[in-house]
Amino acid sequence: MDTQYDDFRDMVRRLAADRIAPHAGDVDDKERFPEEGWAALREAEVAGLPYAGALGGGDGDLLSQVIAVEEVAAACGSTALVLLVNWAGTSTVVSHGSDELKAEIVPRVAAGDAGAAWCMTEPTVGSDLSAIATTARPDGTDWRLTGQKRFISNAPWADWYAVLARSGGTQDFGVFMVHRDDPGVSFGPHEKKMGMRGSPTADVNFDGVRLPASRVVADPVQGYRYINGELNTSRALIAAQALGVAQGAFDAAVAYTCERHQFGQPLSRFQMLRGMVADMAVKIESARALLYDAVGLIMDGNPRARGRISMAKLLCSDNAMSVTTDAVQLHGGYGYVRDYPVERMMRDAKITQIYEGTNQIQRLLVAKSVYEGR
Ligand SMILES: Cc1cc2nc3c(=O)[nH]c(=O)nc-3n(C[C@H](O)[C@H](O)[C@H](O)COP(=O)(O)OP(=O)(O)OC[C@H]3O[C@@H](n4cnc5c(N)ncnc54)[C@H](O)[C@@H]3O)c2cc1C
């Protein structure tokens, strides 16, 4: 990897250590928005990383986005989630939206002055998006949006919501850009979660929300294809988040085993624990290698990227769960209390096996790619 990426990683790592990590425990404890971390990411222009320079962004490629998310997540998973969901929420506009829609939404999000979210899940619709019940009906030249979206990250903090809604026949879905202040938009209560407690999560309700045609992302019946096209990138970012959380827990555990003494020697001298640390290191580095390989395929537009990114999301998140659990074990009783970060990291890791396509769904996709490749 060239030094340009190394320098960027160093910059984000320092930023995360100085301005994000010190607040991560409080953000989790109080279930509050990670204001300090978000301010740091805005000031360092990390918030605008994926967007074109012409739209006020940093022209950062997918590998630099992955590196940014990894480093932020190693300090605070919630801050990383706010960041990457902002990027996901604007991704279909960036890839397919009109110049007018891009100009309305992207520059403020790139500057970190507005937030974004993406809305697919519903109360009765999770893994099977083909059953989406939220509808968009033509109303003159406008559209009327009605339905309910569940577990929406960045809600109600975000200004813009990319909503996948049924716009016609059984296979017809559109992506509709809804503003928080549009009449008919309301939000459910803040979800009280196991982890990622600094990332806001709520239902978003649409009660006949009237939207001008300019708020539809391109073709109103191609939305499923547009969202599907963004999943390689969003899964890479979730995999990076999982990897970052694992790395943060690993670093904390290694430091602890050097400081803590039992039986007259540091924990790091016990062979049984050295074996655990070695297995954790292998889990992290093998997950990172697979993720970067998948990111390379995505950046090259290689069709094998689809199966590979599902493998990477699966491995990074399963390994994050295992590594964070072992990091708690290495801390003994201190791993179980909130004075040390590893119990937060273990709780944060769990969701990475669930969202952006559960790991059961990733296994289905991996198996599909295996059989299609024959
Ligand atoms: C903190 C948090 C943040 C989230 N953020 C967002 C967001 O920003 N935007 C958004 O749209 N959604 C978001 N989600 C929703 C998330 O993506 C879904 O929860 C996830 O896709 C799973 O859907 P579900 O919860 O309905 O589970 P279900 O689909 O009901 O699945 C339940 C179980 O059945 C398994 N299962 C389902 N189908 C199959 C199958 N065919 N074969 C084998 N097993 C199967 C699943 O793997 C899972 O174990 C978020 C969720 C959480 C908890």
The ligand as an SDF file (V2000), in Angstrom:
LIG
                    3D

 53 58  0  0  0  0  0  0  0  0999 V2000
  -28.6430   -0.5580   15.2820 C   0  0  0  0  0  0  0  0  0  0  0  0
  -29.2850   -0.8230   13.9590 C   0  0  0  0  0  0  0  0  0  0  0  0
  -29.0900    0.0760   12.9190 C   0  0  0  0  0  0  0  0  0  0  0  0
  -29.7050   -0.1390   11.6950 C   0  0  0  0  0  0  0  0  0  0  0  0
  -29.5940    0.7980   10.6980 N   0  0  0  0  0  0  0  0  0  0  0  0
  -30.3580    0.6780    9.5810 C   0  0  0  0  0  0  0  0  0  0  0  0
  -30.4180    1.7380    8.6220 C   0  0  0  0  0  0  0  0  0  0  0  0
  -29.7570    2.7670    8.7720 O   0  0  0  0  0  0  0  0  0  0  0  0
  -31.2200    1.5900    7.5320 N   0  0  0  0  0  0  0  0  0  0  0  0
  -31.9580    0.4590    7.3370 C   0  0  0  0  0  0  0  0  0  0  0  0
  -32.6690    0.3740    6.3340 O   0  0  0  0  0  0  0  0  0  0  0  0
  -31.9210   -0.5700    8.2260 N   0  0  0  0  0  0  0  0  0  0  0  0
  -31.1450   -0.4830    9.3430 C   0  0  0  0  0  0  0  0  0  0  0  0
  -31.1190   -1.5060   10.2740 N   0  0  0  0  0  0  0  0  0  0  0  0
  -31.8870   -2.7100   10.0280 C   0  0  0  0  0  0  0  0  0  0  0  0
  -31.0140   -3.9290    9.7240 C   0  0  0  0  0  0  0  0  0  0  0  0
  -30.3900   -3.7750    8.4700 O   0  0  0  0  0  0  0  0  0  0  0  0
  -31.9190   -5.1640    9.8150 C   0  0  0  0  0  0  0  0  0  0  0  0
  -32.2000   -5.3420   11.1900 O   0  0  0  0  0  0  0  0  0  0  0  0
  -31.2940   -6.3980    9.2110 C   0  0  0  0  0  0  0  0  0  0  0  0
  -31.2020   -6.2870    7.8110 O   0  0  0  0  0  0  0  0  0  0  0  0
  -32.0800   -7.6860    9.5310 C   0  0  0  0  0  0  0  0  0  0  0  0
  -33.4400   -7.5150    9.3040 O   0  0  0  0  0  0  0  0  0  0  0  0
  -34.4860   -7.9370   10.4670 P   0  0  0  0  0  0  0  0  0  0  0  0
  -34.0310   -7.2780   11.7180 O   0  0  0  0  0  0  0  0  0  0  0  0
  -35.8580   -7.6430    9.9900 O   0  0  0  0  0  0  0  0  0  0  0  0
  -34.2780   -9.4910   10.6300 O   0  0  0  0  0  0  0  0  0  0  0  0
  -35.0010  -10.6580    9.8000 P   0  0  0  0  0  0  0  0  0  0  0  0
  -34.8320  -10.4300    8.3260 O   0  0  0  0  0  0  0  0  0  0  0  0
  -36.3710  -10.8550   10.3280 O   0  0  0  0  0  0  0  0  0  0  0  0
  -34.0910  -11.9000   10.2070 O   0  0  0  0  0  0  0  0  0  0  0  0
  -34.2240  -12.5910   11.4690 C   0  0  0  0  0  0  0  0  0  0  0  0
  -33.2430  -13.7550   11.4490 C   0  0  0  0  0  0  0  0  0  0  0  0
  -33.5720  -14.6400   10.3590 O   0  0  0  0  0  0  0  0  0  0  0  0
  -32.4380  -14.7880    9.5070 C   0  0  0  0  0  0  0  0  0  0  0  0
  -32.8960  -14.9430    8.1260 N   0  0  0  0  0  0  0  0  0  0  0  0
  -33.7490  -14.1450    7.4280 C   0  0  0  0  0  0  0  0  0  0  0  0
  -33.9070  -14.5990    6.1780 N   0  0  0  0  0  0  0  0  0  0  0  0
  -33.1300  -15.7190    6.0660 C   0  0  0  0  0  0  0  0  0  0  0  0
  -32.8650  -16.6570    5.0220 C   0  0  0  0  0  0  0  0  0  0  0  0
  -33.3890  -16.5430    3.7960 N   0  0  0  0  0  0  0  0  0  0  0  0
  -32.0190  -17.6900    5.2820 N   0  0  0  0  0  0  0  0  0  0  0  0
  -31.4440  -17.8200    6.5130 C   0  0  0  0  0  0  0  0  0  0  0  0
  -31.6590  -16.9680    7.5330 N   0  0  0  0  0  0  0  0  0  0  0  0
  -32.4870  -15.9210    7.3140 C   0  0  0  0  0  0  0  0  0  0  0  0
  -31.6030  -13.5570    9.7230 C   0  0  0  0  0  0  0  0  0  0  0  0
  -30.2440  -13.7550    9.3770 O   0  0  0  0  0  0  0  0  0  0  0  0
  -31.7880  -13.3080   11.2010 C   0  0  0  0  0  0  0  0  0  0  0  0
  -30.9200  -14.1430   11.9300 O   0  0  0  0  0  0  0  0  0  0  0  0
  -30.4810   -1.3180   11.4980 C   0  0  0  0  0  0  0  0  0  0  0  0
  -30.6600   -2.2320   12.5430 C   0  0  0  0  0  0  0  0  0  0  0  0
  -30.0850   -1.9810   13.7640 C   0  0  0  0  0  0  0  0  0  0  0  0
  -30.3590   -2.9470   14.9010 C   0  0  0  0  0  0  0  0  0  0  0  0
  1  2  1  0
  2  3  1  0
  2 52  2  0
  3  4  2  0
  4  5  1  0
  4 50  1  0
  5  6  2  0
  6  7  1  0
  6 13  1  0
  7  8  2  0
  7  9  1  0
  9 10  1  0
 10 11  2  0
 10 12  1  0
 12 13  2  0
 13 14  1  0
 14 15  1  0
 14 50  1  0
 15 16  1  0
 16 17  1  0
 16 18  1  0
 18 19  1  0
 18 20  1  0
 20 21  1  0
 20 22  1  0
 22 23  1  0
 23 24  1  0
 24 25  2  0
 24 26  1  0
 24 27  1  0
 27 28  1  0
 28 29  2  0
 28 30  1  0
 28 31  1  0
 31 32  1  0
 32 33  1  0
 33 34  1  0
 33 48  1  0
 34 35  1  0
 35 36  1  0
 35 46  1  0
 36 37  1  0
 36 45  1  0
 37 38  2  0
 38 39  1  0
 39 40  1  0
 39 45  2  0
 40 41  1  0
 40 42  2  0
 42 43  1  0
 43 44  2  0
 44 45  1  0
 46 47  1  0
 46 48  1  0
 48 49  1  0
 50 51  2  0
 51 52  1  0
 52 53  1  0
M  END
$$$$
